[in-house]
Amino acid sequence: MDDSFGFSRLASRRSDNELEPAAFQGEVDAFLDQALTTVLRAAGRATTGLKSSPAACQAWRQKLLERGWLAPSWPVEHGGAGWNATQRLYFENACAARDAPILQSSGIRTIGPLIIAEGSQAQQARYLPAILRGEHEWCQGFSEPQAGSDLSALSLRAERDGDEFVLSGSKLWTSFAQYATHMFLLARCDPHSTGGSGMVFLLVEMDRPGINVRPIRFIDGEDETNEVFFDAVRTPVDDRIGSIGEGWKAAKRLMAIARSNNTTTGLLRRALRAAQRGVIEQAGMDAGFALLLADMALRVDTFEALEVRVSAGDMAVASPQAASALKLLATELHQAITEIGFDAAPNSAFAQSKYFATRAATIYSGTSEIHRNILARAIGCP
Ligand SMILES: Cc1cc2nc3c(=O)[nH]c(=O)nc-3n(C[C@H](O)[C@H](O)[C@H](O)COP(=O)(O)OP(=O)(O)OC[C@H]3O[C@@H](n4cnc5c(N)ncnc54)[C@H](O)[C@@H]3O)c2cc1C
């Protein structure tokens, strides 16, 4: 394997899994207290969407990379921290408590772990170091105009021509596609197939001829999502995860990974602090706001108790039901918190932006209705 990234050095590093919880927490706290400068914390506090400012993200990811903590869930031999779920949760919450910049990296949280689990050695050597160094940014090409909640209805065509697939069709709502160097996507390689069969999971370079990205402007003025058009785009057959025709299996594995890497209590506490600041600075803390904020604080505590149990393995971490419950509760609670901030400061650009940004949270990664369906089925509803 290419050792330009220093894999041999990483392999000999001690795993933090060997530390006692108190020692681990002490190490995390000491590092964060020192590494998170006033400027970085201010950038974290000013964040209203899914990512902090590019400059803050760049500075923060570099510090984490040097400390070996940029990819908390990756094994140490691939340049990650090698932490278990409980350690990851502690770290994420400790970052959020200090208003660390928010890094939203699909490469680190979703496709990187899938490449580690199912990619070839050549793919691991090609993609993983580039993700860690920030050279590759990934976007997720699943949804299409006629395929959202029912993803298995997707129709982007992947026609085989020798060693290449030729892609034709489009993807919709692709977050950050305009900045991405690569897209992982699902395409239909068997035109006669329906549902989850006859698909291929491809790793596609975004600068291939025939790819066009058109940003979609949202109500908050941001253009985080995009339409992506594929006009006879050629991409190597080898640049895929899993077998041809079995892409659906790889996508399901990726979604399970994404669910197990989600930690949200810290984000909710951050939002609650922001709403509290808005109330104090803009509206004044009266009994009405105090009651609303206390109710939210209790609900965040309850959510945290569930998240801790799930991440500690009390319930299966990757179980669709537990993940659905967490996703549903977290996004609806996040919206309720930003509503208080907006009510307290309706003319504040920050409160408006946070309010609007959280509206989409009950749509992406499965809508609330779809998660309620999953939970209803789990308790035996018809
Ligand atoms: C901000 C944002 C970012 C996104 N980023 C990405 C991305 O990076 N990559 C990507 O691939 N996709 C992305 N998406 C797409 C997202 O996954 C879809 O929007 C979502 O799955 C819903 O699909 P849809 O929009 O086609 O709505 P539809 O599936 O058409 O649903 C429309 C309405 O019908 C309801 N509904 C549908 N089916 C049922 C049912 N069986 N029972 C009850 N109600 C139902 C839904 O809840 C919804 O209210 C993003 C979306 C948003 C808003």
The ligand as a MOL file (V3000), in Angstrom:
LIG
                    3D

  0  0  0     0  0            999 V3000
M  V30 BEGIN CTAB
M  V30 COUNTS 53 58 0 0 0
M  V30 BEGIN ATOM
M  V30 1 C -32.1380 20.1520 2.4940 0
M  V30 2 C -32.1970 18.8260 1.8340 0
M  V30 3 C -31.0210 18.1470 1.5590 0
M  V30 4 C -31.0490 16.9120 0.9010 0
M  V30 5 N -29.8600 16.3160 0.5690 0
M  V30 6 C -29.8730 15.1700 -0.1620 0
M  V30 7 C -28.6520 14.5940 -0.6220 0
M  V30 8 O -27.5490 15.1170 -0.3680 0
M  V30 9 N -28.7110 13.4750 -1.3840 0
M  V30 10 C -29.8960 12.8570 -1.7000 0
M  V30 11 O -29.8690 11.8330 -2.3630 0
M  V30 12 N -31.0870 13.4000 -1.2840 0
M  V30 13 C -31.0980 14.5350 -0.5380 0
M  V30 14 N -32.2970 15.1080 -0.1270 0
M  V30 15 C -33.5430 14.5160 -0.5720 0
M  V30 16 C -34.3540 13.8570 0.5350 0
M  V30 17 O -33.7980 12.6230 0.8970 0
M  V30 18 C -35.8040 13.7250 -0.0040 0
M  V30 19 O -36.3200 15.0310 -0.1600 0
M  V30 20 C -36.6900 12.9210 0.9270 0
M  V30 21 O -36.3260 11.5640 0.9010 0
M  V30 22 C -38.1810 13.0550 0.5460 0
M  V30 23 O -38.3470 12.7500 -0.7950 0
M  V30 24 P -39.1580 13.7300 -1.7620 0
M  V30 25 O -38.6430 15.1030 -1.5940 0
M  V30 26 O -39.1480 13.1250 -3.1270 0
M  V30 27 O -40.6610 13.7210 -1.2070 0
M  V30 28 P -41.7320 12.5940 -1.4310 0
M  V30 29 O -41.1460 11.2550 -1.1790 0
M  V30 30 O -42.4100 12.8150 -2.7360 0
M  V30 31 O -42.7500 12.9130 -0.2580 0
M  V30 32 C -43.6690 14.0110 -0.3230 0
M  V30 33 C -44.5240 13.9880 0.9480 0
M  V30 34 O -45.2470 12.7490 1.0270 0
M  V30 35 C -44.9620 12.0740 2.2440 0
M  V30 36 N -44.8790 10.6280 2.0020 0
M  V30 37 C -44.2080 10.0000 1.0150 0
M  V30 38 N -44.3670 8.6580 1.1390 0
M  V30 39 C -45.1400 8.4330 2.2350 0
M  V30 40 C -45.6380 7.2810 2.8960 0
M  V30 41 N -45.3520 6.0460 2.4450 0
M  V30 42 N -46.3920 7.4470 4.0110 0
M  V30 43 C -46.6750 8.6910 4.4880 0
M  V30 44 N -46.2340 9.8490 3.9010 0
M  V30 45 C -45.4770 9.7090 2.7970 0
M  V30 46 C -43.5950 12.5990 2.6780 0
M  V30 47 O -43.4190 12.4690 4.0700 0
M  V30 48 C -43.6610 14.0590 2.2170 0
M  V30 49 O -44.3500 14.8210 3.1740 0
M  V30 50 C -32.2950 16.3310 0.5510 0
M  V30 51 C -33.4950 17.0020 0.8520 0
M  V30 52 C -33.4510 18.2420 1.4730 0
M  V30 53 C -34.7490 18.9410 1.7600 0
M  V30 END ATOM
M  V30 BEGIN BOND
M  V30 1 1 1 2
M  V30 2 1 2 3
M  V30 3 2 2 52
M  V30 4 2 3 4
M  V30 5 1 4 5
M  V30 6 1 4 50
M  V30 7 2 5 6
M  V30 8 1 6 7
M  V30 9 1 6 13
M  V30 10 2 7 8
M  V30 11 1 7 9
M  V30 12 1 9 10
M  V30 13 2 10 11
M  V30 14 1 10 12
M  V30 15 2 12 13
M  V30 16 1 13 14
M  V30 17 1 14 15
M  V30 18 1 14 50
M  V30 19 1 15 16
M  V30 20 1 16 17
M  V30 21 1 16 18
M  V30 22 1 18 19
M  V30 23 1 18 20
M  V30 24 1 20 21
M  V30 25 1 20 22
M  V30 26 1 22 23
M  V30 27 1 23 24
M  V30 28 2 24 25
M  V30 29 1 24 26
M  V30 30 1 24 27
M  V30 31 1 27 28
M  V30 32 2 28 29
M  V30 33 1 28 30
M  V30 34 1 28 31
M  V30 35 1 31 32
M  V30 36 1 32 33
M  V30 37 1 33 34
M  V30 38 1 33 48
M  V30 39 1 34 35
M  V30 40 1 35 36
M  V30 41 1 35 46
M  V30 42 1 36 37
M  V30 43 1 36 45
M  V30 44 2 37 38
M  V30 45 1 38 39
M  V30 46 1 39 40
M  V30 47 2 39 45
M  V30 48 1 40 41
M  V30 49 2 40 42
M  V30 50 1 42 43
M  V30 51 2 43 44
M  V30 52 1 44 45
M  V30 53 1 46 47
M  V30 54 1 46 48
M  V30 55 1 48 49
M  V30 56 2 50 51
M  V30 57 1 51 52
M  V30 58 1 52 53
M  V30 END BOND
M  V30 END CTAB
M  END
